[in-house]
Amino acid sequence: MQSPPPLTVAIVAPPGVQMLDVSGPADVFAEANRQTRREVYRVLTVGTAPLAVTASSGMRFLPDRSTLENLERIDTLLVAGSPDLSSAAIDYSLLDWLRRHAAVSRRYGSICSGALLFAQTGLFEGRRVTTHWKVAGLLAERHPSLQVEADAFVVRDGPVCTAAGVTAGMDLAIALVEEDLGRDIAMAVAAELVVFYRRPGGQLQFSRHGEAAPAGRGALQELQRYVAAHPAEEHSVTAMAERVGMSPRHFARIFRHEVGMTPAEFVETMRVEAARRLLEEGHETPKRVAARCGYADANGLRRAFMRRVGVTPAEYRKRHAHARA
């Protein structure tokens, strides 16, 4: 019996693309072909011009097609991410190409910051999506109708399929392989590539929001540095307001306006970041880390960690510690 024609997966690579956003999913689909001993997938890389694409790493590759030509029978259309997409000018011809090809594709979406580009087509409106944690807020701000799930590695909503940063493109590809070929093939692909079939936790465990530069006027920046350096001290609104010579009410209003979060949110962020560093060192228990970071007990740290990181301190230590006591 003749095999059905392969499913075409088109991966659009914008200028400065993150190479792994392209090569990671491509390797997953290629491994699925090997596991099934037939060409289930045909992967096409698509550039925005008929020229070599220079990736963010400096590597260059020649795409199979360009968005200056029409492609036929695309099954899955994905846009890869680039560190430059948050500030890139709108390419109206590319958006038109994406709309036309998505309209005849079974599923479409993005990998990493590629969501910033694909969302400009309007095809994500009202959908649940994810993207790299670093640009999730920007995506939500630019497209308020989207339900941005900042902690998710992979989100499926109807025909829309989106993946978080970089290696999560492989998570998405494995999920699509499972959808097409079943759990056994997807697990075999993951095993061969030595990646998780279902990655534990969420992407917030990799985020580093607390390492951003201090914001606001000079006095507030000095306060932020002090809190980050002394997480175990009392940092009530009253205590912080006194340190910068303001009334508590005025301080709380100015802090939120200039820093972008409430004083309590900032203190929790700094304490969680300090706890993460201690847990990554692997020398101390979560209970001891809690005490060193300003929490009355391990339960307080656990609740804050779940809010900010999405996993418990014990799980985080287990996955990320590079030295053990």
Disulfide bonds with the S-S distance in Angstrom:
none
